[in-house]
Amino acid sequence: MIKSERFPCVIMRGGTSKGIYILGNELPKDQEKRDKIILAIFGSPDSRQIDGLGGADPLTSKLAIIDRSDREGIDVDYTFGQVDIHTAFVDYSSNCGNISSGVGPYAITQGLVKAVEPVTVVRIYNTNTDKVFEAEVPVIKGKPAAAGSYKIDGVPGTGARIGLNMAGTVGAKTGKLLPTGNPLDEIEVEGFGKLEVSMVDAASPMVFVRAKDIGLTGTESPAQIDSNPEMLNLLENIRCIAAEKMGIAARVTAREKVRAVPMVAFVSPAQEYKSHITGETIPADSIDFVSRDMFMGIMHKTYSGTATVCTGCAAVTVGTIVNEVMGNKGDNVLVRIGHPGGVIDCDMSVKSGEIKRAVFGRTARRIMEGYVYVPSELLD
């Protein structure tokens, strides 16, 4: 009989992702041992993650490690981990906006932050990016509200709106909104040729391309792109080149280890299309442009939270490809992004060229709390 050790954890849906939330002091300080335990918790590496809590999809193989913060003016420290499904690797190179939406409610429920009605503002330090952001969490009777009328595409039903202000995450990985200093660059992609891109860093770094420049309409579904190995390879090549240009990682390292960032997205002007989740028509006049976000080698089923912030920042930065397809609409604008599952927006404000506000709404729900068991031998 295999002996097991148990670790208290919570499973939460954060936005359109689902993750395991755990207190940092419950895990070993030694990173190698800690990561072995995390992999065992998720059941990685295994394409089905059948022996763990992972959901066999990058959007459900996510981790939040949370501690009470000793930093002045900060409530909690939060580390995001993207747990690889196919290899024994936990990627800590970036943050996740969707999982971030669960950090505030988790911290309040765990007693790390005092609940204040009607809204508790939780100041969160993200260790991955060395940046601070705020979560505005609705509170009822001393607990984070779960019920509400706010709807996000990609999640059934409605919930209480959690506002995430990530204006403070500009330059999250590279220290600059425009890592190369340019809103538009030209790269050389082997086997393809020259390609114009915009490399932007806010919340998580991204590289944007015009859909038409790589032979796409921009309204493709995840199934269409994920079943096209040639397109997947082209998009990954673009991502790895951008990683090197942005100073994030060498191309080989980006392909093998730094797989989460930069994310690559292809954008196109506003146009009508159907949600791949509901089949409902997304009218062209309900969005400012269309974008498809690649994440961990496949298309995001909706749109990631950090990508929303980065895309919003790109949209209000004159000269970028995103600004080009949306059109320059001023310094204070609600950027409406058409993604594969529907629409997500980011409330943007710019003053004297500086991003002052970048807020997107999410919902989160506590699904389960209890103990997860891993083999005792991992602690030896």
Secondary structure, DSSP 4 states (H G I P E B T S, - for coil): ---EEEEEEEEEEETTEEEEEEEGGGS-SSHHHHHHHHHHHHT-S-TT-TTSS--SSGGGSEEEEEEE--STT--EEEEEEEE-SSSS-EE-SS--HHHHTTHHHHHHHTTSS---SSEEEEEEEETTTTEEEEEEEEEETTEE----SB--TTSSS-B--EEEE-GGGBTTTTSSSSTTS-S-EEEEETTTEEEEEEEEEBSSEEEEEEGGGGT--S---HHHHHT-HHHHHHHHHHHHHHHHHTTS--HHHHHHT--SSSEEEEEEE---EE-TTT--EE-GGG-SEEEEEEETTEE-SS--HHHHHHHHHHHTSTTSHHHHHH----SEEEEEEEETTEEEEEEEEEETTEEEEEEEEE-EEEEEEEEEEEEGGGG-
